């Protein structure tokens, strides 16, 4: 089984080995074990088009990774590509601010309802700045985040464990020291106890950072909890930060704020809005965003900045190519009241329902859960070998396992995808690695 995959990916393996000495890539060792050593590598591709990526061996794969969720419309989407090409002929330099930055900020404010917008280079950077702004404005030191969430690679958020007595985040990763985590509380998402803890420690908590729908658990969508969380934070001078790097501009134009009817103080965006180029966005209420530049003032009168600003910076924060791609993305999404997102979300829901019906009908202990156009397979234990079979059968899912659909995944492509998933499940069963059982779905 796995030998066929290795033969299929010969050039990827050779490329990986040839450059390993100089190219330090964590993904090339993800999930390492001696038993799987020969099959651990990141697929190397030099071409992508629509719903497909093509590896160095010339194999085509239906891509469910889609740039880790940054590709909404499909690879090499002509309108976005044209916007980038046109901007490339004008300027792709930084230093003076691109005129597109101000235009994009106003567009985002108009479609999402936020008051102010600031640009950065990645989702991680946006989260980092959001927390800094929250601390600067509330003048408190502690932050709360939740088990199961993913907020990028900012050190005070890099752990999966906490101290049960204090709820302080606990150091478990080399290089992330306990002192870095000593102002971070890690709580259980959706639990009454977490709300009680936040209420009790209101005087020291500057911000509650939440992934409203956790990308690693998309079926958990705690509407009432988020409403209560908003009430508690609003009443106690605590910034409520929605990390919508993945869900923003995916569930709808207004994101999770609109979906759950909750207005956050600060929202971070990334991925989709960049049209495939690097971007991070911090948006929200002027009360917090004013800490980036001192707040609104104007020429020709006595107005001056009135807020003490913290420090933010970055060489490529307003890169003209990223601004152009983002502007075109917003333009497409907002057409016909977000029709493209509504249709894509409906397509994903129907696709996942058919898959779960197939798994249930065959008593396969596999399921799939989704939110908007994000979905994940549940493959406990040895069933994770399903991803290797999918790759061998022409379906690419990265090692983090978040999957996405795009409008480029036409009904014909989705039909082929479902057949490849069915074949892979049957092959896993034939190998004796998946036994039929009664499937209990969420």
ZAVEX-447639 format. One record per residue (C-alpha): residue number from 1; chain; y, x, z; residue in one letter. Coordinates in steps of 0.1 Angstrom, whole numbers. Example, Ala and Ser with C-alpha at 12.3 -4.5 7.8 and 13.67 -1.06 7.14 Angstrom:
BEGIN
- i ch Y X Z aa
- 1 A -45 123 78 A
- 2 A -11 137 71 S
//
This chain:
BEGIN
- i ch Y X Z aa
- 1 A 0 0 0 X
- 2 A 26 25 11 X
- 3 A 13 51 -13 X
- 4 A 24 29 -42 X
- 5 A 59 27 -27 X
- 6 A 61 65 -23 X
- 7 A 50 69 -60 X
- 8 A 76 44 -71 X
- 9 A 104 62 -52 X
- 10 A 95 98 -61 X
- 11 A 130 108 -72 X
- 12 A 146 92 -41 X
- 13 A 122 113 -19 X
- 14 A 129 145 -38 X
- 15 A 166 139 -36 X
- 16 A 165 132 1 X
- 17 A 145 164 8 X
- 18 A 166 186 -15 X
- 19 A 198 178 3 X
- 20 A 185 172 39 X
- 21 A 194 207 50 X
- 22 A 231 202 42 X
- 23 A 235 164 43 X
- 24 A 234 150 78 X
- 25 A 226 113 74 X
- 26 A 214 93 104 X
- 27 A 199 67 81 X
- 28 A 173 92 67 X
- 29 A 157 93 101 X
- 30 A 161 57 112 X
- 31 A 129 44 128 X
- 32 A 112 77 125 X
- 33 A 76 81 136 X
- 34 A 49 106 126 X
- 35 A 28 78 111 X
- 36 A 56 66 88 X
- 37 A 71 100 81 X
- 38 A 63 100 44 X
- 39 A 79 67 39 X
- 40 A 112 71 58 X
- 41 A 141 76 35 X
- 42 A 172 57 23 X
- 43 A 169 44 -12 X
- 44 A 192 64 -35 X
- 45 A 208 44 -62 X
- 46 A 234 53 -88 X
- 47 A 240 19 -105 X
- 48 A 246 -16 -93 X
- 49 A 253 -48 -113 X
- 50 A 254 -84 -101 X
- 51 A 225 -90 -76 X
- 52 A 207 -58 -85 X
- 53 A 207 -21 -75 X
- 54 A 189 6 -95 X
- 55 A 174 37 -80 X
- 56 A 171 72 -94 X
- 57 A 136 63 -107 X
- 58 A 151 35 -128 X
- 59 A 136 7 -106 X
- 60 A 156 -25 -103 X
- 61 A 158 -43 -69 X
- 62 A 172 -77 -59 X
- 63 A 198 -65 -34 X
- 64 A 200 -84 -2 X
- 65 A 221 -57 16 X
- 66 A 252 -61 -6 X
- 67 A 271 -32 8 X
- 68 A 262 -42 44 X
- 69 A 279 -75 37 X
- 70 A 310 -60 20 X
- 71 A 301 -73 -15 X
- 72 A 307 -110 -15 X
- 73 A 306 -118 -53 X
- 74 A 279 -94 -64 X
- 75 A 281 -58 -76 X
- 76 A 307 -47 -101 X
- 77 A 323 -81 -102 X
- 78 A 347 -81 -132 X
- 79 A 378 -97 -116 X
- 80 A 377 -73 -86 X
- 81 A 369 -43 -108 X
- 82 A 398 -52 -131 X
- 83 A 422 -54 -102 X
- 84 A 411 -19 -90 X
- 85 A 413 -5 -125 X
- 86 A 448 -19 -131 X
- 87 A 460 -4 -98 X
- 88 A 444 29 -106 X
- 89 A 467 32 -136 X
- 90 A 497 27 -114 X
- 91 A 491 46 -82 X
- 92 A 462 54 -59 X
- 93 A 483 77 -37 X
- 94 A 493 72 -1 X
- 95 A 525 83 17 X
- 96 A 550 57 6 X
- 97 A 537 22 14 X
- 98 A 522 3 -14 X
- 99 A 541 -29 -21 X
- 100 A 507 -47 -20 X
- 101 A 503 -42 17 X
- 102 A 531 -65 27 X
- 103 A 520 -91 1 X
- 104 A 484 -89 14 X
- 105 A 495 -93 50 X
- 106 A 515 -125 42 X
- 107 A 485 -139 22 X
- 108 A 461 -133 51 X
- 109 A 485 -149 75 X
- 110 A 489 -179 52 X
- 111 A 452 -185 47 X
- 112 A 440 -178 82 X
- 113 A 469 -190 104 X
- 114 A 474 -157 121 X
- 115 A 510 -145 128 X
- 116 A 509 -108 120 X
- 117 A 485 -84 103 X
- 118 A 479 -46 104 X
- 119 A 456 -26 82 X
- 120 A 432 2 90 X
- 121 A 402 19 75 X
- 122 A 371 3 89 X
- 123 A 358 -24 112 X
- 124 A 352 2 139 X
- 125 A 388 13 137 X
- 126 A 400 -22 138 X
- 127 A 380 -30 169 X
- 128 A 393 2 185 X
- 129 A 429 -7 178 X
- 130 A 424 -43 189 X
- 131 A 413 -32 223 X
- 132 A 441 -7 226 X
- 133 A 466 -35 218 X
- 134 A 450 -58 244 X
- 135 A 453 -32 271 X
- 136 A 488 -23 262 X
- 137 A 501 -59 263 X
- 138 A 481 -72 293 X
- 139 A 486 -39 313 X
- 140 A 450 -42 325 X
- 141 A 422 -17 319 X
- 142 A 388 -34 317 X
- 143 A 371 -49 287 X
- 144 A 342 -73 284 X
- 145 A 317 -73 256 X
- 146 A 283 -89 252 X
- 147 A 246 -79 248 X
- 148 A 234 -83 213 X
- 149 A 267 -79 196 X
- 150 A 276 -51 172 X
- 151 A 312 -38 171 X
- 152 A 309 -6 152 X
- 153 A 308 29 167 X
- 154 A 337 30 192 X
- 155 A 324 49 223 X
- 156 A 333 23 250 X
- 157 A 310 -2 232 X
- 158 A 280 20 224 X
- 159 A 253 8 248 X
- 160 A 227 -19 251 X
- 161 A 223 -18 289 X
- 162 A 244 -24 320 X
- 163 A 243 -17 357 X
- 164 A 228 -49 372 X
- 165 A 249 -48 403 X
- 166 A 283 -40 388 X
- 167 A 278 -52 352 X
- 168 A 294 -19 340 X
- 169 A 281 -7 307 X
- 170 A 255 21 312 X
- 171 A 253 53 292 X
- 172 A 221 56 272 X
- 173 A 232 74 240 X
- 174 A 237 112 239 X
- 175 A 273 121 236 X
- 176 A 286 88 250 X
- 177 A 294 96 286 X
- 178 A 294 73 316 X
- 179 A 331 80 322 X
- 180 A 338 66 287 X
- 181 A 320 33 297 X
- 182 A 334 29 332 X
- 183 A 360 4 320 X
- 184 A 335 -17 300 X
- 185 A 316 -47 313 X
- 186 A 285 -57 294 X
- 187 A 275 -93 300 X
- 188 A 250 -119 287 X
- 189 A 264 -138 257 X
- 190 A 266 -176 262 X
- 191 A 256 -176 299 X
- 192 A 275 -195 326 X
- 193 A 273 -164 348 X
- 194 A 293 -144 323 X
- 195 A 321 -170 325 X
- 196 A 320 -169 363 X
- 197 A 322 -131 362 X
- 198 A 352 -131 339 X
- 199 A 370 -156 361 X
- 200 A 362 -136 392 X
- 201 A 375 -103 377 X
- 202 A 405 -118 358 X
- 203 A 430 -94 374 X
- 204 A 414 -63 359 X
- 205 A 401 -76 325 X
- 206 A 424 -69 296 X
- 207 A 402 -83 268 X
- 208 A 370 -102 261 X
- 209 A 356 -89 228 X
- 210 A 332 -113 212 X
- 211 A 312 -116 179 X
- 212 A 314 -154 178 X
- 213 A 281 -155 159 X
- 214 A 262 -123 165 X
- 215 A 251 -108 132 X
- 216 A 218 -98 149 X
- 217 A 212 -133 162 X
- 218 A 228 -157 137 X
- 219 A 211 -188 148 X
- 220 A 229 -187 182 X
- 221 A 262 -205 176 X
- 222 A 276 -214 211 X
- 223 A 304 -238 203 X
- 224 A 310 -251 239 X
- 225 A 308 -216 254 X
- 226 A 335 -203 231 X
- 227 A 357 -232 240 X
- 228 A 353 -225 277 X
- 229 A 358 -188 271 X
- 230 A 391 -196 254 X
- 231 A 403 -217 283 X
- 232 A 395 -190 309 X
- 233 A 411 -161 290 X
- 234 A 442 -181 281 X
- 235 A 447 -191 317 X
- 236 A 443 -155 331 X
- 237 A 463 -132 307 X
- 238 A 431 -119 290 X
- 239 A 431 -113 253 X
- 240 A 404 -131 235 X
- 241 A 393 -109 205 X
- 242 A 371 -123 178 X
- 243 A 352 -96 159 X
- 244 A 349 -112 125 X
- 245 A 343 -80 105 X
- 246 A 311 -97 92 X
- 247 A 318 -134 96 X
- 248 A 354 -133 84 X
- 249 A 361 -147 49 X
- 250 A 324 -156 48 X
- 251 A 318 -188 68 X
- 252 A 351 -201 55 X
- 253 A 387 -191 48 X
- 254 A 397 -196 84 X
- 255 A 366 -178 97 X
- 256 A 350 -186 130 X
- 257 A 384 -196 145 X
- 258 A 384 -226 121 X
- 259 A 346 -232 123 X
- 260 A 346 -234 161 X
- 261 A 381 -248 166 X
- 262 A 391 -218 187 X
- 263 A 422 -197 183 X
- 264 A 417 -161 193 X
- 265 A 445 -138 203 X
- 266 A 433 -110 181 X
- 267 A 409 -110 152 X
- 268 A 393 -81 134 X
- 269 A 383 -83 98 X
- 270 A 366 -60 73 X
- 271 A 338 -59 48 X
- 272 A 342 -90 26 X
- 273 A 380 -89 25 X
- 274 A 379 -53 11 X
- 275 A 361 -63 -21 X
- 276 A 337 -34 -16 X
- 277 A 363 -8 -7 X
- 278 A 369 5 29 X
- 279 A 392 -17 50 X
- 280 A 398 -28 85 X
- 281 A 422 -54 96 X
- 282 A 437 -63 130 X
- 283 A 454 -97 129 X
- 284 A 465 -124 154 X
- 285 A 493 -134 176 X
- 286 A 526 -116 174 X
- 287 A 524 -111 212 X
- 288 A 497 -86 206 X
- 289 A 504 -73 171 X
- 290 A 540 -65 181 X
- 291 A 526 -36 201 X
- 292 A 520 -18 168 X
- 293 A 557 -16 157 X
- 294 A 579 -31 185 X
- 295 A 580 -65 170 X
- 296 A 602 -83 144 X
- 297 A 638 -73 138 X
- 298 A 660 -74 107 X
- 299 A 688 -56 89 X
- 300 A 725 -67 91 X
- 301 A 726 -78 128 X
- 302 A 721 -65 163 X
- 303 A 684 -71 165 X
- 304 A 661 -43 176 X
- 305 A 624 -38 184 X
- 306 A 619 -54 218 X
- 307 A 583 -44 226 X
- 308 A 571 -11 238 X
- 309 A 547 1 211 X
- 310 A 514 19 216 X
- 311 A 502 44 190 X
- 312 A 483 36 158 X
- 313 A 480 56 126 X
- 314 A 457 65 97 X
- 315 A 461 83 64 X
- 316 A 444 57 43 X
- 317 A 452 25 62 X
- 318 A 471 10 33 X
- 319 A 453 25 4 X
- 320 A 466 9 -28 X
- 321 A 431 4 -43 X
- 322 A 419 -13 -11 X
- 323 A 450 -35 -11 X
- 324 A 445 -45 -47 X
- 325 A 408 -53 -42 X
- 326 A 416 -73 -10 X
- 327 A 444 -93 -27 X
- 328 A 421 -103 -56 X
- 329 A 393 -112 -31 X
- 330 A 417 -135 -11 X
- 331 A 429 -150 -44 X
- 332 A 394 -159 -55 X
- 333 A 383 -172 -21 X
- 334 A 412 -195 -16 X
- 335 A 408 -213 -49 X
- 336 A 397 -249 -48 X
- 337 A 399 -249 -10 X
- 338 A 373 -222 -6 X
- 339 A 348 -237 -29 X
- 340 A 330 -204 -36 X
- 341 A 322 -200 1 X
- 342 A 311 -235 6 X
- 343 A 287 -234 -23 X
- 344 A 274 -200 -13 X
- 345 A 268 -211 23 X
- 346 A 250 -242 10 X
- 347 A 228 -221 -13 X
- 348 A 219 -198 16 X
- 349 A 210 -227 39 X
- 350 A 188 -242 13 X
- 351 A 171 -209 5 X
- 352 A 164 -202 42 X
- 353 A 150 -238 47 X
- 354 A 126 -232 18 X
- 355 A 115 -199 32 X
- 356 A 109 -213 67 X
- 357 A 89 -242 51 X
- 358 A 68 -216 32 X
- 359 A 62 -196 64 X
- 360 A 53 -227 84 X
- 361 A 30 -241 57 X
- 362 A 10 -209 57 X
- 363 A 12 -204 94 X
- 364 A 28 -170 89 X
- 365 A 44 -157 122 X
- 366 A 76 -149 103 X
- 367 A 109 -169 102 X
- 368 A 144 -166 89 X
- 369 A 177 -176 105 X
- 370 A 211 -177 91 X
- 371 A 249 -183 95 X
- 372 A 269 -188 64 X
- 373 A 256 -164 37 X
- 374 A 242 -140 64 X
- 375 A 205 -142 72 X
- 376 A 178 -122 90 X
- 377 A 140 -123 90 X
- 378 A 122 -123 123 X
- 379 A 93 -99 119 X
- 380 A 78 -89 153 X
- 381 A 57 -58 157 X
- 382 A 37 -46 127 X
- 383 A 52 -74 106 X
- 384 A 81 -51 100 X
- 385 A 59 -35 74 X
- 386 A 70 -65 53 X
- 387 A 102 -47 44 X
- 388 A 82 -19 28 X
- 389 A 62 -43 8 X
- 390 A 94 -61 -3 X
- 391 A 109 -28 -14 X
- 392 A 77 -21 -34 X
- 393 A 80 -55 -50 X
- 394 A 116 -51 -59 X
- 395 A 137 -64 -30 X
- 396 A 161 -41 -12 X
- 397 A 168 -47 25 X
- 398 A 185 -19 45 X
- 399 A 171 -6 78 X
- 400 A 195 -26 98 X
- 401 A 179 -58 83 X
- 402 A 210 -80 79 X
- 403 A 207 -98 46 X
- 404 A 232 -116 24 X
- 405 A 233 -137 -7 X
- 406 A 261 -138 -33 X
- 407 A 271 -161 -62 X
- 408 A 255 -135 -84 X
- 409 A 221 -145 -69 X
- 410 A 217 -173 -94 X
- 411 A 190 -200 -91 X
- 412 A 168 -179 -114 X
- 413 A 173 -148 -92 X
- 414 A 166 -167 -60 X
- 415 A 135 -182 -75 X
- 416 A 122 -147 -84 X
- 417 A 132 -135 -49 X
- 418 A 112 -163 -32 X
- 419 A 82 -154 -53 X
- 420 A 85 -117 -43 X
- 421 A 87 -127 -6 X
- 422 A 56 -149 -10 X
- 423 A 37 -121 -27 X
- 424 A 47 -96 0 X
- 425 A 36 -119 28 X
- 426 A 2 -124 11 X
- 427 A -2 -86 6 X
- 428 A 6 -81 42 X
- 429 A -21 -106 51 X
- 430 A -46 -91 27 X
- 431 A -41 -57 44 X
- 432 A -50 -74 77 X
- 433 A -16 -67 91 X
- 434 A -5 -104 94 X
- 435 A -27 -130 109 X
- 436 A -20 -167 105 X
- 437 A -9 -185 136 X
- 438 A 11 -216 145 X
- 439 A 48 -207 138 X
- 440 A 74 -220 163 X
- 441 A 108 -220 147 X
- 442 A 141 -222 164 X
//
